[in-house]
Structures are given as structure tokens and as C-alpha cells.
Amino acid sequence: MSFSESDLVALLSGRHETVAFCESLTAGLASATIASVPGASAVLRGGLIAYSTEVKSFFLGKPISEIERVGVVSGKTAVDMACAAAAQTGADWGIGLTGVAGPEKQEGKEPGTVFLGIYSLGRIAQSYCLRDLGAERNQIRRATVDAAISQLGEIIKNFSTSGEQTASKER
């Protein structure tokens, strides 16, 4: 099942849970997408926009050199961003989004390469590598948001049906 923003808001609302975002390449688009749904105020705690490495360093509480060492565009940074989103807003779920919207490569990664981090204290700290999300900058950004919403919806649904568990992996 592919989750829409309305589906995710309904799912979170039904569980009395909240979400927050720490966004780089999407620059607030994920937060705005959730906020566009009636009833979003019950589930959206907030959003952090960390477009530059310096701002990522501030929100993550890590030196720039450490972020650059693991990769600004990496699964580790995406999970750290998700953790920061949850921790700094008090949300149940944190989503971190970092990647290359283009048109140039970044850290040797092609445009359309995105890392999505999902975090929930005691339940999950997981990253996903998404590729080939499109050729145009805004297409990549929109596809990133859609993938994040859908992936979080699937994870929450799976927790609901199979019990709470902690997972960590990179795809």
C-alpha cells in the first residue's frame, strides 16, 4: 500500500502519535505537505530545515568534520537528522531527509540519490537509500517527500500488526 499524506495523518492521529522532520534537500516540503492535511495540527510537531552542513552541525550537535567524514548525504546523517527532529520537538517519530536534488553531483553521488532516516525512541533507527527519483530537481524533491510519507506509513502499519520492535538497516 502506498500511503498518502492524508493516510499518514489519519494513521498517526488514530495512534495519538506525532511526527517531526529534519529536511535538507526538501527544504520544508515534507512538513508543508503534512501541514496541508486537515487535522495535521494533532500530529505534526514541527520541522527543522538544515540545508547547509553548518546548520546540520548545529541541529545534530556534531562537528562539521564528523558529518563530512560520514557523508553529508548518507544513511548515518539521515538517521541522525531523524533523531534530532524527534528529540528537539518531542515527536514520537522523526524523519530525516538528505540527498542530491541536482543538477550537479554531491560527494560523488548522482542527482536523485537520497537518504531517508526514520527514528522512534526504542523502536527504530533505520535508513533507506533511494535512487533514480527523477531527472528534474523539484521532481526529485517531491518524490523524496512521497517516499518518506509512504515508508513511515508502512513502518507504523507493520508495528501495529506485528508488535513493536527495533530495527536498524540500510537499503
C-alpha positions in Angstrom: 0.0 0.0 0.0 1.2 3.5 -0.8 0.4 6.0 1.9 -0.7 9.5 1.1 -0.2 12.4 3.4 -3.9 12.1 4.4 -3.4 8.4 5.2 -0.4 9.2 7.3 -2.1 11.9 9.3 -5.1 9.6 9.9 -2.8 6.7 11.0 -0.8 8.9 13.4 -3.9 10.6 14.7 -5.6 7.2 15.4 -2.5 6.2 17.4 -2.2 9.5 19.2 1.4 9.8 17.8 3.3 12.7 16.3 5.9 13.3 13.7 8.6 15.9 13.0 11.0 16.4 10.1 14.6 17.5 9.7 14.9 18.3 6.0 17.8 19.2 3.7 17.1 18.8 0.0 13.3 19.1 0.5 13.7 22.4 2.5 10.4 22.2 4.3 8.4 20.5 1.6 7.7 17.4 3.8 6.5 19.4 6.7 4.4 21.6 4.4 2.9 18.5 2.8 1.7 17.1 6.1 0.5 20.5 7.2 -1.7 20.8 4.1 -3.9 18.0 5.5 -6.9 19.0 7.7 -6.2 17.7 11.2 -2.4 17.9 10.8 -2.0 20.0 13.9 -2.8 16.9 16.0 0.2 15.1 14.6 2.8 17.5 13.2 5.2 18.7 15.9 7.4 20.7 13.7 10.2 20.8 11.2 13.8 21.7 11.1 15.4 22.9 7.8 19.1 22.0 7.7 20.0 22.9 4.2 23.7 23.7 4.8 26.2 21.5 6.6 26.7 24.2 9.2 23.1 24.1 10.1 23.1 20.3 10.2 26.1 20.5 12.6 24.0 22.8 14.8 20.9 20.7 14.9 22.8 17.4 15.2 25.2 18.7 17.8 28.1 17.3 15.9 31.2 18.9 14.4 31.1 19.6 10.7 34.2 17.4 10.3 32.3 14.4 11.7 29.3 15.0 9.4 31.6 15.4 6.4 33.6 12.2 7.4 30.5 10.0 7.3 28.9 12.0 4.4 26.5 14.8 4.4 24.5 12.7 2.0 24.5 9.3 3.8 22.3 7.0 5.7 24.0 7.8 9.0 23.4 11.5 8.6 19.7 10.9 7.6 19.2 8.8 10.8 21.0 11.5 12.9 18.7 14.1 11.4 15.6 12.0 12.1 16.8 11.6 15.7 17.3 15.3 16.0 13.8 16.1 14.7 12.2 13.8 17.3 14.4 14.9 20.1 14.2 18.7 19.5 10.4 18.7 19.0 9.3 15.9 21.4 7.8 13.9 18.5 7.1 10.2 18.6 8.6 9.8 15.0 11.4 11.7 13.4 12.1 11.8 9.7 15.5 12.9 8.3 15.9 13.7 4.6 19.2 14.4 2.9 20.2 13.9 -0.7 21.2 15.3 -4.1 18.5 17.3 -5.9 20.9 18.3 -8.6 21.8 19.3 -11.1 25.4 18.6 -10.0 26.7 15.6 -8.1 27.5 16.0 -4.4 30.1 13.8 -2.7 30.3 11.8 -5.9 26.6 11.0 -5.7 24.3 11.5 -8.7 21.2 13.7 -8.6 18.3 11.7 -7.4 20.3 9.9 -4.7 18.5 10.4 -1.4 18.8 9.0 2.1 15.7 8.8 4.3 16.1 8.3 8.0 13.3 7.1 10.3 13.6 7.2 14.1 11.4 6.5 17.0 12.9 6.1 20.5 13.1 2.4 21.5 11.5 1.3 18.3 13.5 2.1 15.2 16.6 3.9 13.8 16.7 3.0 10.1 17.9 4.5 6.9 16.9 3.9 3.3 18.8 4.8 0.2 16.5 6.0 -2.6 17.8 6.3 -6.2 16.6 7.4 -9.6 13.8 9.6 -8.2 13.7 11.7 -11.4 15.8 13.9 -13.6 14.5 17.3 -12.5 15.2 19.0 -9.2 11.6 19.5 -8.0 10.6 16.1 -9.2 13.3 14.6 -7.0 12.2 16.7 -4.0 8.5 15.7 -4.5 9.4 12.0 -4.9 11.5 12.2 -1.8 8.6 13.5 0.3 6.2 10.9 -1.2 8.6 8.1 -0.4 9.2 9.3 3.2 5.4 9.6 3.9 4.8 6.2 2.4 7.7 4.5 4.1 6.7 5.9 7.5 3.1 4.8 7.0 4.3 1.2 6.1 6.5 1.1 9.2 3.8 2.3 11.6 1.3 -0.2 10.0 3.8 -3.0 10.4 4.4 -2.1 14.0 0.6 -2.1 14.5 0.2 -5.6 13.1 3.4 -7.4 14.2 4.1 -5.7 17.5 6.7 -3.1 18.4 10.3 -4.0 17.6 13.6 -2.2 17.0 15.2 -2.4 13.6 18.3 -0.9 12.0 19.5 -1.4 8.5 20.4 0.5 5.4 18.9 -0.3 2.0 
